[in-house]
Structure formats: structure tokens, C-alpha cells
Amino acid sequence: MGLSLRDLAERSGVSAPMLSQVERGETSPTLAVATKIASGLELTLSQLLRLDEGEHVAVSRAGERRRYERGGHRFEELTPPLPGQRADVSLHTLKPGATTGGPGDPPMHEPGSRETAVVLEGGLALFVEGARHDLSSGDSVTFDADLPHHFENEGEEPTRFLAVIAAGLRRS
């Protein structure tokens, strides 16, 4: 997440010196303090303490992924749903003339989210708050995903791209 001790202190309500002591292993926080720290990191206490984890490796098999298709937009979730997961990776295919962001597509992302898209094949137009950004095969783009946006394939061939959504990392 890239937070400084001061940032976490501000977000959690736990003093920076206390956070520093916990980080260095000089003291163990009470449950109340640990809960505040978890909240500042946008985690549950279980996630912070890693109590809700089973395996430490989760393989997503090609034939077992969650897949969706709406109109000319097909996408599959490459990351399995895990507790405390703060990023999702998906593979998208847009048929010629197809667009994302239409009725029935996934809702806007949570506040503070960022999205990075990498064009694997074809051309792609990204519109963020009405501003157009043209992308070609091999190009990548990162933008604030909680803003109104959509992708369009205006070409003659299908377009494939990867999207990575990092949830709630940006602070306004």
C-alpha cells in the first residue's frame, strides 16, 4: 500500500510511535489497537492477522475461471476471489464495434481504485470522463478507475487486453 507511519497513524487513530513499536516487535498491540490498525489498512482484523487464509498459493485454472459475456464484450477473472484481496486481474476481448461500460457491465470501482490496462492485440480507445486515449498493441495505461470510463474497439479485428484493478489505494 506504500503508507508511511504518519499516514497509517492518521488513517487508524493509532500514534506513530506505537505503530513503530509494533512494527519493530517491541510491543504487542491490544485487540482494540490491532483493530484500529486493520481499519487504517482497510482490512478486517482476521485479514491483518492472516487468520482467514488457507493455502498460500491459489492457482486459477484456465477451464475453471469465472467468465462473463455481454454483447461483444467477453471477459474472464484471472484471479480467484480471496479474502483481503486488493487487486484483480481480468482478460478482456472486445469484438469489432464493442464497448465496455454498457448496461449490465461491472459497476464502477470503489473509491480510490486504480486500473492498469495492457493491450495484447488490436487497438483500443479508452474514454475517461469523456477524454479519449488511443492505445495500440503493447501499450499500457493507468488511470483512476473510480471515474466514469469505458473501452471501445473501433477496429475491424477483435481486441484483447488485460486489466488490473487495485482497489482503494489512491487517497484523494
Secondary structure by P-SEA (a helix, b strand, c coil): ccccaaaaaaaccccaaaaaaaaaccccccaaaaaaaaaaacccccccccccccccbbbbccccccccccccbbbbbcccccccccbbbbbbbbcccccccccccccccccbbbbbbbbccbbbbbbcccbbbbbcccbbbbccccccccccccccbbbbbbbbbbcccccc
